[in-house]
Amino acid sequence: MKQVLVIVKPFLAERVLEAISDLQVDALAVHEVKGYGRQKSYLDASTEQDRSLAFLPKVEIHCWVKDSQVDYFINSVSEVARTGRMGDGKIFILPVAQVTE
């Protein structure tokens, strides 16, 4: 099993969640977060006073997916989330060592 962490812009979250609903996902959690990625160099141009406001809103979606479904999951999410513009988001795949219920 893998944990797949998807970070996208808020306006893309609904589309991503709809795509995920069609996939085999064992569990899912959604969080509203703020942060920055590659656009950090752009944000560095802001003044020190503006820095606290420089974090951009994002939606973080945690999914737990069977190993055999990870590639299909990533392709499906990328297809609906990619706009080709900076800040589209990231997908991280993490191993899950153990699950306790």
N, C-alpha and C positions, 0 to 999 in steps of 0.2 A: 504494500500500500504506500501511496505517496500523498503528501500534503501539497496541494497546488495553491499558491498565493497569487491572486490576480489583483493588481492595482490599476484602476482606470479613472478617468475623469467622471465626475458625477453624471453628466448627461449620457454617458455610455453604459452606466451601471444597469439600467433596466433592460437594455438589449442583451448584455452579457448574462444577466440572470435568466432571461427567457431562453437563451441558448443552452445554459446549464440545466434548465429544467427538463430538456429533452435528452440529457445524458445520464449515464449511470454514476451517480454521486452518492457515496455512503453518508456524508454529512456536509453541512455548509454553515458558515457564519459570515455575517456582513457587518462592517464597521465603517463609519465615516471618519476619515483621518485628514491631516494636513501634512504637506511635505514638499520636497522638491527633488528633481533628478538632474538630468543633463541641462535643464534650463537654468541651473545654478549660476553659470557665468553671466547669464542675462540678468539674474536677480542681484548679482554683486554690484551692478551699476546703481542700485538703489542706495539711498542714504542710510546711515546707521539708524535713524529714527524710523525709516520705513521697513527695516529688516524684520521686525516682529510681524509685519503684515505681509511679508514676501512669501510665506508658505501658501501653497495652492491647495484648494480642497480636492480630495481624492476619495474614492471608495475602495476599500480593501475587502476582498472576498476570499475567504479561506474555504477550500474544498478538500475532501479526503476521497481519493480516487484509487480504484484498483490498478495495479501495475499495468495490466493489459489494456486499460482504457486511457492511459495518460496521453499518448500521442494524439489520439482522436479528440480527446478533451481539449488539448492545447490548440490543435488546428481549428476546432469549432469556435473556441473563444477568440482566437486571433482574427478569424474571418469577420466577426461582428464588431470587434473592438478597434481594429486598426483603421485609422483615418489617414495615416501617412504624415501627420504633423508632429512636431516635437511635443512631448508630454503625453503621448497616447497612453503610456503606462508600461507596466512590466508584468512578466509572469515568472514566478520562482517555483521550482520543483524541489521539494525536500523529502528525504526518506523518513518513513515512520518506523521506528524501531519496535514499538509495542503499543497496543491499544487495550485499555482496561475499561470495562463497562460496569 
